[in-house]
Amino acid sequence: MAFGWKLHGDGRGLAPGEVVRPGERLSWPRMIGFGAQHVIAMFGATFVFPLLMGLNANLAIMMSGVATILFLLIVQGRIPSYLGTSASFVGAVAAIRAGGGDNGTVTGAILVAGVVLALCGVLIHYLGVSAINRIFPPVVTGAVVMLIGFGLAYVAADVYWPQDQWMALITMVIAFVVIVLFRGFTGRIGILIGLVAGYVLSWVADKVFGDITALNAATGKIDTHPRISFASVADAPWIGFPTMHAPHFAVSAVVLVLPAVIALIAENIGHVKAVGEMTGTDVDPYMGRAIIGDGVGTVVATAVGGSPTTTYAENIGVMAATRVYSTAAYYIAAVVAILLGLCPKFGALVAATPGGVLGGITVILYGMIGLLGAKIWIENRVDFSDPVNMVPIGAGIILAIGPVSQQITKNFSLAGIALGTVVVLGGYHLLRAISARTQATTGDGGPAPALAEGSDSTR
């Protein structure tokens, strides 16, 4: 059931060891408070990533609310989750823009990826989670997540950091300290706190030191300019729809974003399983629905010019801290996000975020994304003494970090994250097949470690 929450106890609180399940709720004033917490938790990344992709942050926030409602309906209220802006497409979008692609090209490519993701969800729903694990074992999914993160290093180094090197460094250090020094909710929003602090300090620096001479993102040249300009904020109305645009489609752009689908499948499966463990329920029957919901959310959001969506670990952390898993809180959070998106002045304020501040934030975010890939390897005890695992994975990651470009035809090339993903996925399965054939022909030593049934390297 998507609606009709049962009141938990007296609706006032939880006894030790109790949890509020997805189909339950506390009193409505308390649920509004929990919904507000979820808005704060998702807010930082949901508006940072659209900025990094050059998309409208206000529209992204509004459509994240719409996507969340669609997700909750598709999973029939069984999996509490918020759908915020996905980081998995940032590198591919940078590559699309480097090739001359505009907003329409970006959102058109991501829309196609959303359709593919939804179709993968349909397959998983009918075939089971094990089917996708055979195609994307942990050694591959971990590598794809890692190369998506580390493959973005050049964006931070070449685009954002040069716009204000010292403010980037200061912002990064502030985020470091908050994340490590503070526990609980404050630590989890350390990225947002660092960004806000860098924003304020940039304004102070303009007042105290004057304009900065550095790379200007607007012109692509080094000149003297303010760190922050509030001209667009003053011109923006308080109430109105954010600017939308229609997608258009280019095959070269679509190829660049498709590798992110692998990361999104792995991410969604991990998030949903985490929710299942916390609530003590079997969520496998709804795994396919969750991926369908994510794909549909991305399609709907990008159809009007918004950002791609994904389930958010930040909000799962809030649930773990509060022990309130009620989907009512997520419906409330979604409505609040939609209302925020209808304030263009707020969106203009977000869009004014200085590039140097984004430089300090992106080096943390990209690094954390990359290390999540290593976390997948560790948790699944991937065996890198086996060359079937080590060789294609290492090569693919280096191609992404480069970024290396491979010209396929006169008008089409694969580069960076896209090329790395093809090498990781294709190379792994090719070497695995060769290894199996060699073992069968020579009968030497039995099956390779990567091929043994139930082995750590293939789970």
N, C-alpha and C positions, 0 to 999 in steps of 0.2 A: 504494500500500500504506500502510495506517495504522500498521502495526507492522513489526517486523523490520528494525531499523537495522543497516547495515553499519559495521563498525569502521573509522574513518578512520586510515589509517597504522598507527602503533603505539599509537594511542589516547591519546598523552601530550600532543601539541601540534600546532601548525600551522607549516609552513614558510612563508617569505615568499611572499605572493601566493595562498596556499591558503585555501579556505573549507571549513567542514563543512556539507555540503548537507543539506536536510531529511530525506533517507533515510539519513543517516550519523550517527555518534555518536563521541564520545571515550570514555574509560573511564568506568564508571558513577560512581565518586566525583567525577570532574570534572563529569559531567553534573548531578549533584546540586547542585554549586556553581553551575553556570549556571542551573539551575532556581530556586535561591534568589535569584539576582540578578533574575530575572524577577518574582518575588513582590514584591521590594522596589520594582522599577520601577513595577509596576501599583498598588501598595498605596495610595499617597497619594490619587490621584484616585478609586480604587475605593471608598474609605470616605468621602471628602469629599462626593462627589455624593449618596450616599444620605442623609447628614446634611442636605444642602441641600433634599432632597425630602421630608424627614421620614420616611424609611423606615429599616428596621433595617439598620445597617451590617454587623453580623455575618452576617446572612442574605445580604446582597449579596456579601460576600467569599466565602462558601461557594458560592453559586450561580454566581459568576463562574468558579470551578473547574469546576463541572458544565457550564456553557455552553462553556467552552474545550474540554473533552473532546468534547462534541457537535460543535463546529465542526471540530475536527481529523478526526473520523470522516467528516463530511459532505464535506470537501474531500479526503478520501482521503490525508491526510498530505502533500499537495503544497504547502500554504501555511502556513508556521509563523506563528502569531499567538496573542495572548492576548486574551480577551474580558473587559474590565473594564466598570465602570459607565459608561454614556453620559451626557455632559453635555447632550445635545441636548434632553432633556425637562424640564430644570430650570425654565425659564420657564413652560412650559405647566402643569407641576405646581403652581407658585406660583399661577397663575390658577385652577386647579381648587380649590385649598384656599381661596383668597379667596372663591370662590363657595359655600363650605360643604362641599366634597368631602372625604371621609375617605380612609384608606389603601386601602380596597377599591375606591373609585371611581378613585383614581390608578392602581393596578396593573391594574385592568380596562381602562382606556383604553389604557394602554401595551401590554397584551397584544394588543389589537386592532391597534395599530400594528405589533407584531411579526409578526402574521399577514400584514398588508399588505406589510411588508418582505420576508417570505419569498416571497410571491406575485410580488413584483417581481423577486426573484432567479430564480424559475422562468422568467419572461418573458425576462430577460436571458440566461439559460442557453440558451434556444432561439432567441431573436431576435438575440442578440449585443449587445455593449456599445454599438454605434452607435445602436441603437434608443432607449436611454435618453438618449443625448446629444442626440438631436433634440428630446426633450421638455424636458429639463433641460440646456440649454447652459451653458457656464461662467458667462455673465453672470447667469443665474438661480441656479445652485447657489452661486456666490460670494455673491450677495445674501442667499439664505436662511441660509447659514452666518453671515454678518455680522449679520443681524437677530436670529438666535437668541442670539448673544453680547451685542450691545448692547441687545437687548430685555430683558435680565436686569438692567440697571443699577439699576432701581428696587428690586430685591430686596436688593442690596448696600447701597444708600443708605437704604432705609426699614426693613429688617428686621434686618440684622446689624450694620452700622456703629454705629447708635445705642446698642447694648447695651454697648459699651465703646470709645469713640472713640479714646482714646490707645493702647489695646492693639491696636486694628485698625491704626492707623498704624504702630506699632512692628513688628507682624507683617509688614505689607506691605513695610517697608523691609528687614527681615531677609531676606525672600524675594528682593527685588530684588538685594541684595548677593551672596547665595549664587549665584543664577542667573548673574549677570554675572561675578563674581570667579573662580568655580571652573569649570574646564573638565571635559569628560568626564562621568562618571557622577554625580559630586557635584552638578554644575550641573543635571543633568537631574532630580534629586530635590529641587531647591531649594524647590519648593512644600511638599513634605513636611517638609523641615527647618524652614522658616518656621513651619509649623503646630505642629510639636513645640516649637519655641522659644517661640512665643506661648502654648502650653498651659502650659509650665513657668513662664513669667514671670507668667501669670495667677494661678497657685498661689502664687508668691512674693508677688505684690501683695496677695493676700488675707491672707497672714501678716503683711506689713509695714504695709499701709495699712488693712486691714480691709475690710468690705463696701463695695460700690459702689452709688451711687444713680443709676440709669439705667433704660432700658427693660428690663422683664423679659419675656422671650419666653414664659414659662409663663403669665403673666397678661395680657400685652398692655398693661400699665400701667407707669408709672414708679414704682419703689419701691426700698427698700434691701435688697440681697440679696448673697450670695457670688457671685463670678465663676464658681467651680467647686464643684459638689457631688458628693462621692464616695459618697453614701448608696446609690445603685443598684449601685455597684461592689462595695461590701461585702456586699450582699444577694445578688448573682449567684453561681451555682455555677461551679466550674471547668470542668465537663464537662456538656454537654447540647445539645439542638437549639435553635437560635435560634427566637424566636417567629415563627410563620407565620400568614398569614390568607388567606382566599379572596377572589378579585377579584369585583367586581360592576360592572355596565355602565350607563353613562349616555351618551346620544348627544352631549350638549353637551360632555362631557369628552373623548370620542373625537375630536371635531372639533378641539379645542384641541391635541391631541398629534400629529395626522396630519402637520402640516407638518414635523415632525422626521424623518419618513421620507426626505424629499428630502435633508436634510443627511446622514443615515446612508448613503444610497446613494453620495453624492459622497465621503464620508469613507472608506467601504470600498473604493471603486474606487481612490482615491488611495493608500491603505495597501497594497493588494494589488499595485498597479503598482510601488510602491517596493520591495516584497519581490522582485518579479520582476526588477527592475533590479539589485538587489544580488546575487541568486543567478544571474543570467544565464540565466533560463528564461522561456519564454512562458507567462504565467499567465492570458491572456485566456480559454482554455477553461474555467478554474476560477473566473472572476469571478462568474458566476451562483451557483455553489455556495457561494462565500464569503458572498454576500449572503443566500442561503438559510440558511446556518449562523448568521449573525448574527440573523436573524429568529427561527429556531427557538430559539436561546439566550435571546432576550428573552421568547418565549412561555413557555418552561419556567421561567425565573426568576420572572417575574411571576405565574405560575399559583399559586405558593406564597407570594406576598407580597414577592418580591425586587425588585431594581432592573433597569432595561433594560441591555442589554449592547451593546458595540461593540468592534471591533478597536482596538488601542492603539498609538499612535505611540511611547509611552514604551518599549514592549518592542521595537519595530522599531529604536529607537535603540540598545538594548542589543545587538541582533544586529549592527548596523553597527559597534559598537565592538569586539565580540569576534570577529566573522567566524564565529560559530557559529550556523547556521540550523537545527540539528537540531530536529525536532518532539519528540524525546525530552525535551528541556529543558522544553517546554511541558506535556507530560503530568506531569512532576515538579512543576512550578509549580502546576498545577491541583490535584494531590493535596495539596500543602502548604496551598493556600488553603482547601480543604474542611476540613482538620484545624483550621485557625485558626477557621473558622466554627463549629466545635463547642465553642468555649470562650466561654460567655456572659459570663464576667467580663471577658474581653478586649473583647467587644462593648460592655459597659456603660462601660468606660473610654473607648472611642472616642466613645460617645454623650454623654459628659460634656464634650466640647469646647466651650469658651466661645463665645458668639455673636460677641463682639468679634473673636476670633481668626479666625472664619469670615468676618467682614467684611473683614479684611485680605487673606485668601486669595481671596475671591470677586472683588474688584475686579481682581485680576491675571488670574484664570482667565477671567472673562467678557470682559475686554478682549482676551485672547489668542485666544479663540474668534472674536470679531468680526473681528479682524485676519486670521485665516485666510481669511476670505471675500475680503479685499483681496488676499491672496496668490494665490488662485485667479484673480482678475482679471488680476493682473500677469503670472502665468505664461502665461496664454492671450491676453495683449495685447488685452483687451477695449477697444473703441473707444467712449468716452463722449462723443465729439463727435456721435455718432448719437443723436437723441432717442428712438429706439425702445429703446435701452439705458438712457439716462439717466433719462427721465421716470418710468416705472413703478418702477424700482429705487429711486430717491430717495424717491418717495412711500411705497413699502412699508416702507423702513427707518425713516422718521419715524413711521409708524403703529405700528411695533413698539416703538420707543424711548419713545413717548409715556407709557405705552401708551394708544392710542386705542381706544375701544369703539364698535362699530356694532351697534345693536339691529336684528336681522333680523325677529323676531316678538316677541310679548309675552313668551315664555318662553325665547327663544334669541337670543344675541348672539355676534358675533365680536369679539375684542379682541387687542391686542398682537401677539404673534408669529403667531398664527393669521390675523388680519386682514392683517398685512403680507405673509405668504406668499401668500395668495390674490390680493392686489393685484399682487405681483411676478410670479407665474406667469401669472395671467389677463391682466394688463395687458400684459405683454411679448408674449404670443402674439396678443392682440387687435391691438395696434399693429403688430406684424409683418405680420399679415394685411392690415390697412388700407394699410400702406405698399406691400405687394406689389401690391394691387389698384390703388392710385393710380399706381404705376409702369407697370403694364400698360395702364391707361386713357390716360394722358397721353403715355407713351413718353418722358418727360423724364428725361434723365440716366442711363438705365440703372438697374440694380438698386441699391437702397440698400445702404450698406456693411454693414448688419446682415444683408442677405439674400444677398449674393454668395456663391456656392459656395466653401466652404473659407475664407471670410474670417475674420480674427482675432476678430471680435466674436461669431461664432456657434459656434466650435469648442468 
